[in-house]
Amino acid sequence: MLRNRRIFLVATLIDALGSGLWGPFALLFLVHAQGLTLLDAGASLSTGALLALVTGPAAGAAMDRFGPRALLITGNVVRIGAFCAYPLVHSSWQVIVVTVVAGVGDRLFWTCNAPMTARLTEGRDTDRVLATQTAGRFAGAGIGAGAIAVLPAITSPWTFHLLAYVNAASFAVAAVLIRLLPSLSRESDHLGAALSRESAASGSWRAVLGDRPFTGFCVTHMAFTLASASKFAVLPIVVHDLLHGPQWITGTAIALGTVVVVAGQRPIVALLAGRSRTAGLIGAATIFAACFGLLIPLEAVSLPVATGLILFTSLGFSIAEAMFGPTGTAAAAAAAPPGAEGRASSIFQLSWGLPVALAPGLLAALLSVDNALTWSVLALTCAAAVPALLVLRKKLPDALREPSPSVAA
């Protein structure tokens, strides 16, 4: 089992690095290598991502039928095809199609990742594996962000194309590694098939959607994912248009946040071992709310003070990110109705995808009214998660209230 867990962790780290890198790199690739305008590239990527989001429930049903291992391999194969196709796109509709395909692969991966992790681990060890994956995703995002500063000077599209092909190759390696889990695959896949037949007989979608504590947790979790998607999203505009400050402030804040998550993810999860997941989530919500609150007076203070607040809150945001990411995902996996883990995971993934998709429009609307209103709404949203979690821990004791046993780092 330990060997299988290590193989799976390496495979998912490759997945996380590739997915994290592509996020900030995608616009750069489409504009500088494929000749699209910034507006067309951004609109096409957003449209494709939203269309792919609706395939999540189908991925969950497929996981309950075929098991997480088979769907993880399929997700990687799908993304191999998508990233091999990206160098061939030259119009908006082509970008949308390929982005939908890549998004389907992402939905398969993220829907099956937590259930597969739960099968390979026990107790707080689940949180630790998910924490390592989160660190890998942020490391990939940091590499992608660094590429934004370096690659525009490169004029050859072949360099950009090579990076896309390397990303495709990384997903191929991940698929092969997951295929090397023979001792788990047959038992788990047969068990998953048996459970799917039982859940189909009793109406598994009804069991998941009718499980009010679980769906309530997914709704509450949206406060965290909105905070995660918002923490740096409007910062460049705020610094440039409202504070009239240099952009090194934004770059430093994002770099600091990335370093904190990558370096501190596992130690933070280790500190939470032996405590309830509720405590970790409440701590994250409190930190998020406090940091958003500190940004409310940005326009009313001097630029040096505003810079200090931005850098300080970037540290706080990253600590909260490290606390809630693996903890919330592990809690959702533990709270899933038996026999419908895939369907439950797909619903939980919507609590990630919807805020990420809606955040740009929501933040733009709020910021067009007032800077203080933007941060106030985010602070109140995070604060509202605290009483919701206190109620939910009574209804989900195994997932939220009871401490998980400590394990070796």
C-alpha positions as CSV (number, residue, x, y, z in Angstrom):
1,M,0.0,0.0,0.0
2,L,2.9,2.4,0.8
3,R,4.4,1.7,-2.6
4,N,1.1,2.4,-4.3
5,R,0.7,5.6,-2.3
6,R,4.1,6.9,-3.4
7,I,3.5,6.0,-7.0
8,F,0.1,7.8,-6.9
9,L,1.6,10.8,-5.2
10,V,4.3,11.2,-7.8
11,A,1.7,10.9,-10.6
12,T,-0.6,13.5,-9.1
13,L,2.3,15.9,-8.4
14,I,3.0,15.7,-12.1
15,D,-0.7,16.4,-12.8
16,A,-0.7,19.3,-10.3
17,L,2.5,20.9,-11.7
18,G,1.2,20.7,-15.3
19,S,-2.3,22.1,-14.4
20,G,-0.8,24.9,-12.2
21,L,1.7,26.0,-14.9
22,W,-0.9,26.2,-17.7
23,G,-3.2,28.6,-15.8
24,P,-1.0,31.7,-16.0
25,F,0.8,30.5,-19.2
26,A,-2.4,29.9,-21.4
27,L,-3.0,33.6,-22.3
28,L,0.7,34.1,-23.0
29,F,0.7,31.0,-25.3
30,L,-2.3,32.0,-27.3
31,V,-1.3,35.6,-27.8
32,H,2.4,35.3,-28.5
33,A,2.5,31.9,-30.2
34,Q,-0.9,31.5,-31.9
35,G,-1.6,35.1,-32.8
36,L,-4.9,35.7,-31.0
37,T,-5.8,39.0,-29.4
38,L,-5.8,39.2,-25.7
39,L,-9.6,39.7,-25.6
40,D,-10.3,36.8,-27.9
41,A,-7.9,34.5,-26.0
42,G,-9.3,35.4,-22.6
43,A,-13.0,35.0,-23.7
44,S,-12.3,31.7,-25.5
45,L,-10.5,30.2,-22.5
46,S,-13.3,31.3,-20.1
47,T,-16.0,30.0,-22.4
48,G,-14.3,26.6,-22.8
49,A,-13.7,26.3,-19.0
50,L,-17.4,27.1,-18.3
51,L,-18.6,24.5,-20.8
52,A,-16.3,21.9,-19.4
53,L,-17.5,22.6,-15.9
54,V,-20.9,21.0,-16.7
55,T,-19.3,17.7,-17.4
56,G,-18.3,17.2,-13.7
57,P,-21.5,15.3,-12.7
58,A,-21.0,12.9,-15.6
59,A,-17.4,12.3,-14.4
60,G,-18.7,11.5,-11.0
61,A,-21.2,9.0,-12.2
62,A,-18.5,7.4,-14.4
63,M,-16.2,7.1,-11.4
64,D,-18.8,5.3,-9.4
65,R,-19.2,2.9,-12.3
66,F,-15.6,2.3,-13.3
67,G,-13.6,3.3,-10.3
68,P,-11.2,6.3,-9.8
69,R,-8.1,4.6,-11.2
70,A,-9.6,4.1,-14.7
71,L,-10.9,7.6,-14.8
72,L,-7.6,9.2,-13.7
73,I,-5.9,7.4,-16.5
74,T,-8.6,8.5,-19.0
75,G,-8.3,12.1,-17.7
76,N,-4.6,12.2,-18.4
77,V,-5.0,10.7,-21.9
78,V,-7.6,13.3,-22.7
79,R,-5.3,16.1,-21.6
80,I,-2.5,14.6,-23.7
81,G,-4.7,15.1,-26.8
82,A,-5.7,18.6,-25.7
83,F,-2.1,19.8,-25.2
84,C,-0.9,18.3,-28.4
85,A,-3.7,20.2,-30.2
86,Y,-3.1,23.6,-28.6
87,P,-0.2,24.4,-31.0
88,L,-2.6,23.8,-33.9
89,V,-5.3,26.3,-32.9
90,H,-5.5,29.7,-34.5
91,S,-9.1,30.9,-34.0
92,S,-11.5,31.4,-31.1
93,W,-13.7,28.5,-31.8
94,Q,-10.8,26.2,-32.0
95,V,-9.5,27.4,-28.7
96,I,-12.9,26.8,-27.1
97,V,-13.1,23.2,-28.4
98,V,-9.6,22.3,-27.2
99,T,-10.2,24.1,-23.9
100,V,-13.3,22.1,-23.4
101,V,-11.4,18.9,-24.0
102,A,-8.7,19.9,-21.6
103,G,-11.3,20.9,-19.1
104,V,-13.0,17.5,-19.3
105,G,-9.6,15.9,-18.5
106,D,-9.3,18.3,-15.5
107,R,-12.8,17.4,-14.3
108,L,-11.9,13.7,-14.4
109,F,-8.7,14.2,-12.5
110,W,-10.1,16.5,-9.8
111,T,-13.3,14.4,-9.4
112,C,-11.3,11.2,-8.9
113,N,-8.3,12.5,-7.1
114,A,-9.7,12.8,-3.5
115,P,-11.6,9.5,-3.6
116,M,-8.5,7.7,-4.9
117,T,-6.4,9.4,-2.2
118,A,-8.9,8.3,0.5
119,R,-8.6,4.7,-0.7
120,L,-4.8,4.8,-0.4
121,T,-4.6,6.6,2.9
122,E,-6.1,6.8,6.4
123,G,-6.8,9.6,8.8
124,R,-4.8,12.8,8.6
125,D,-2.5,11.0,6.1
126,T,-5.2,11.9,3.5
127,D,-4.8,15.6,4.4
128,R,-1.0,15.3,4.0
129,V,-1.1,13.8,0.5
130,L,-3.6,16.4,-0.6
131,A,-1.4,19.1,0.9
132,T,1.6,17.9,-1.1
133,Q,-0.5,18.0,-4.2
134,T,-1.6,21.6,-3.4
135,A,2.1,22.6,-3.0
136,G,2.8,21.1,-6.4
137,R,-0.1,23.0,-8.0
138,F,1.1,26.3,-6.5
139,A,4.7,25.6,-7.6
140,G,3.4,25.0,-11.2
141,A,1.5,28.3,-11.0
142,G,4.7,30.1,-9.8
143,I,6.6,28.7,-12.7
144,G,3.9,29.8,-15.0
145,A,3.9,33.3,-13.5
146,G,7.6,33.5,-14.0
147,A,7.2,32.5,-17.6
148,I,5.0,35.6,-18.1
149,A,8.0,37.8,-17.3
150,V,10.5,35.9,-19.5
151,L,8.8,34.3,-22.5
152,P,7.4,37.5,-24.2
153,A,11.0,38.2,-25.2
154,I,11.0,34.9,-27.1
155,T,9.7,35.4,-30.7
156,S,9.7,31.8,-32.0
157,P,6.4,30.0,-31.7
158,W,8.3,26.7,-31.6
159,T,9.5,27.5,-28.1
160,F,6.0,27.9,-26.9
161,H,4.9,24.8,-28.8
162,L,7.6,22.8,-27.2
163,L,6.4,23.7,-23.8
164,A,2.9,22.6,-24.7
165,Y,4.2,19.3,-25.9
166,V,6.3,18.8,-22.8
167,N,3.2,19.4,-20.7
168,A,1.4,16.7,-22.8
169,A,4.3,14.4,-22.2
170,S,4.1,15.0,-18.4
171,F,0.5,13.8,-18.5
172,A,1.6,10.7,-20.4
173,V,4.1,9.9,-17.6
174,A,1.3,10.4,-15.0
175,A,-1.0,8.1,-16.8
176,V,1.7,5.3,-17.0
177,L,2.4,5.7,-13.2
178,I,-1.2,5.4,-12.3
179,R,-1.4,2.3,-14.5
180,L,1.3,0.8,-12.3
181,L,-1.2,0.3,-9.4
182,P,-2.2,-3.3,-10.0
183,S,-2.6,-4.4,-6.4
184,L,-5.2,-1.7,-5.9
185,S,-6.9,-1.4,-9.2
186,R,-8.7,-4.7,-9.4
187,E,-10.0,-4.8,-5.9
188,S,-11.0,-1.1,-5.9
189,D,-12.5,-1.1,-9.4
190,H,-14.6,-4.2,-8.7
191,L,-15.6,-2.7,-5.4
192,G,-16.5,0.5,-7.1
193,A,-18.6,-1.4,-9.7
194,A,-20.4,-3.3,-7.0
195,L,-21.1,-0.1,-5.1
196,S,-22.3,1.6,-8.2
197,R,-24.9,-1.2,-8.8
198,E,-26.2,-0.8,-5.2
199,S,-26.3,3.0,-5.4
200,A,-28.0,2.9,-8.8
201,A,-30.7,0.7,-7.3
202,S,-31.4,3.2,-4.5
203,G,-30.9,6.3,-6.7
204,S,-27.4,7.5,-5.9
205,W,-27.9,11.1,-7.2
206,R,-30.9,11.4,-5.0
207,A,-28.8,10.1,-2.1
208,V,-26.1,12.7,-2.7
209,L,-28.3,15.7,-3.5
210,G,-30.6,14.8,-0.7
211,D,-27.8,14.6,1.9
212,R,-28.3,18.1,3.4
213,P,-25.2,18.1,5.6
214,F,-23.0,17.1,2.6
215,T,-24.5,19.7,0.2
216,G,-24.5,22.2,3.0
217,F,-20.7,21.7,3.4
218,C,-20.3,22.1,-0.4
219,V,-22.1,25.4,-0.3
220,T,-20.1,26.6,2.7
221,H,-16.9,25.6,1.0
222,M,-17.7,28.0,-1.8
223,A,-16.8,30.9,0.6
224,F,-13.3,29.5,0.8
225,T,-12.9,29.0,-3.0
226,L,-14.3,32.4,-3.7
227,A,-11.7,33.8,-1.3
228,S,-9.0,31.8,-3.0
229,A,-10.0,32.9,-6.4
230,S,-10.3,36.5,-5.3
231,K,-7.3,37.1,-3.2
232,F,-5.0,38.3,-6.0
233,A,-7.4,38.6,-8.9
234,V,-8.1,42.3,-8.8
235,L,-4.8,43.3,-7.0
236,P,-3.1,44.5,-10.2
237,I,-6.0,46.8,-11.1
238,V,-6.2,48.1,-7.5
239,V,-2.5,48.8,-7.4
240,H,-2.3,50.4,-10.8
241,D,-5.7,52.2,-11.2
242,L,-6.6,53.1,-7.6
243,L,-3.3,53.4,-5.7
244,H,-1.3,54.5,-8.8
245,G,1.6,52.4,-7.5
246,P,4.3,50.4,-9.2
247,Q,3.5,46.9,-10.3
248,W,6.4,45.4,-8.3
249,I,4.0,45.5,-5.4
250,T,1.6,43.0,-7.1
251,G,4.5,40.8,-8.3
252,T,6.1,40.7,-4.9
253,A,2.8,39.9,-3.2
254,I,2.0,37.0,-5.5
255,A,5.5,35.7,-5.3
256,L,5.5,35.8,-1.5
257,G,2.1,34.0,-1.5
258,T,3.4,31.3,-3.8
259,V,6.5,30.7,-1.7
260,V,4.6,30.5,1.5
261,V,2.1,27.9,0.2
262,V,4.8,25.7,-1.4
263,A,7.2,25.8,1.6
264,G,4.6,25.9,4.3
265,Q,1.8,23.6,3.1
266,R,2.9,20.4,4.7
267,P,4.2,21.9,8.0
268,I,0.9,23.7,8.4
269,V,-1.1,20.5,7.8
270,A,1.2,18.8,10.3
271,L,0.4,21.4,12.9
272,L,-3.3,20.7,12.4
273,A,-2.9,17.0,12.9
274,G,-4.8,15.8,16.0
275,R,-7.2,18.8,15.8
276,S,-10.6,18.6,14.2
277,R,-11.0,19.6,10.6
278,T,-13.6,22.1,11.7
279,A,-10.9,23.9,13.7
280,G,-8.6,24.1,10.7
281,L,-11.4,25.4,8.4
282,I,-12.6,28.0,11.0
283,G,-9.1,29.2,11.4
284,A,-8.7,29.6,7.6
285,A,-12.1,31.4,7.4
286,T,-11.1,33.8,10.2
287,I,-7.7,34.6,8.6
288,F,-9.3,35.2,5.2
289,A,-11.9,37.5,6.7
290,A,-9.3,39.4,8.7
291,C,-7.1,39.9,5.7
292,F,-9.9,41.1,3.5
293,G,-10.9,43.5,6.2
294,L,-7.4,44.9,6.3
295,L,-7.6,45.8,2.6
296,I,-10.8,47.9,3.1
297,P,-9.0,51.2,3.8
298,L,-6.4,50.9,1.0
299,E,-7.5,54.1,-0.7
300,A,-7.6,56.0,2.5
301,V,-4.0,55.4,3.6
302,S,-0.6,56.4,2.1
303,L,1.0,54.2,-0.6
304,P,3.8,52.9,1.8
305,V,1.1,51.8,4.3
306,A,-1.0,50.3,1.6
307,T,2.0,48.4,0.3
308,G,2.6,47.0,3.8
309,L,-1.0,45.9,4.1
310,I,-0.9,44.2,0.7
311,L,2.3,42.3,1.5
312,F,1.1,41.4,5.0
313,T,-2.2,40.1,3.8
314,S,-0.6,38.1,1.0
315,L,1.2,36.2,3.8
316,G,-2.1,35.7,5.6
317,F,-4.0,34.6,2.5
318,S,-1.4,32.0,1.7
319,I,-1.5,30.5,5.3
320,A,-5.3,30.3,5.0
321,E,-5.0,28.7,1.6
322,A,-2.7,26.1,3.0
323,M,-5.1,25.4,5.9
324,F,-8.3,25.1,4.0
325,G,-7.3,23.4,0.6
326,P,-6.4,19.8,1.7
327,T,-8.5,20.0,4.9
328,G,-11.7,20.8,3.0
329,T,-11.1,18.3,0.3
330,A,-10.3,15.5,2.8
331,A,-13.5,16.4,4.8
332,A,-15.6,16.2,1.6
333,A,-14.2,12.8,0.8
334,A,-14.9,11.6,4.3
335,A,-18.5,13.0,4.2
336,A,-19.4,11.5,0.9
337,P,-22.4,9.0,0.9
338,P,-21.0,5.5,0.7
339,G,-21.3,4.0,-2.8
340,A,-21.6,7.4,-4.5
341,E,-18.2,8.9,-3.8
342,G,-17.7,9.9,-7.4
343,R,-21.0,11.7,-7.7
344,A,-20.3,13.4,-4.3
345,S,-16.9,14.4,-5.5
346,S,-18.3,15.9,-8.7
347,I,-20.7,18.0,-6.6
348,F,-17.9,19.1,-4.3
349,Q,-15.8,20.1,-7.4
350,L,-18.5,22.5,-8.4
351,S,-17.8,24.3,-5.1
352,W,-14.4,24.9,-6.6
353,G,-15.3,25.6,-10.2
354,L,-18.3,27.9,-9.8
355,P,-16.6,30.5,-7.7
356,V,-13.5,30.5,-9.9
357,A,-15.7,31.0,-13.0
358,L,-17.9,33.7,-11.4
359,A,-15.2,35.6,-9.5
360,P,-14.0,37.8,-12.4
361,G,-17.4,39.2,-13.1
362,L,-18.4,39.5,-9.5
363,L,-15.2,41.3,-8.5
364,A,-15.3,43.6,-11.5
365,A,-18.9,44.6,-10.6
366,L,-18.0,45.3,-7.0
367,L,-14.8,47.1,-7.8
368,S,-16.6,49.4,-10.3
369,V,-18.7,50.6,-7.4
370,D,-16.1,50.9,-4.6
371,N,-12.8,49.4,-3.4
372,A,-14.0,49.1,0.2
373,L,-17.2,47.4,-0.9
374,T,-15.2,44.7,-2.7
375,W,-13.1,43.7,0.3
376,S,-16.1,44.1,2.7
377,V,-18.2,41.6,0.8
378,L,-15.4,39.1,0.7
379,A,-14.7,39.5,4.4
380,L,-18.3,39.0,5.3
381,T,-18.6,36.0,3.1
382,C,-15.7,34.3,4.8
383,A,-16.9,35.3,8.2
384,A,-20.3,33.7,7.4
385,A,-18.6,30.3,6.9
386,V,-17.7,30.1,10.7
387,P,-21.2,29.7,12.1
388,A,-22.1,27.4,9.2
389,L,-19.2,25.1,10.0
390,L,-20.2,25.0,13.7
391,V,-23.6,23.7,12.7
392,L,-22.2,21.3,10.2
393,R,-19.7,19.7,12.5
394,K,-22.7,18.3,14.6
395,K,-24.1,16.7,11.5
396,L,-20.8,15.4,10.0
397,P,-18.9,14.3,13.1
398,D,-16.7,11.8,11.3
399,A,-15.6,14.2,8.6
400,L,-15.5,17.5,10.6
401,R,-15.6,17.2,14.3
402,E,-13.5,14.2,15.3
403,P,-9.7,14.7,15.1
404,S,-7.9,12.5,12.7
405,P,-5.1,10.4,14.1
406,S,-1.6,11.8,13.8
407,V,0.7,10.2,11.3
408,A,4.4,10.5,10.5
409,A,5.2,13.3,8.1
